[in-house]
């Protein structure tokens, strides 16, 4: 059984399961960040 996490973009409101649509970006001091495919924001949260 696999567990899916849903993320929501706090900038535009886009919401989807993590492995369905989200992008990632590398930020040297912070590591890998989840990025919204709709607006490009990394201001996201698990719901």
Secondary structure, DSSP 8 states (H G I E B T S, - for coil): -----EEEETTT--EEEHHHH-EEEEETTTEEEEE-TTT----EEE-
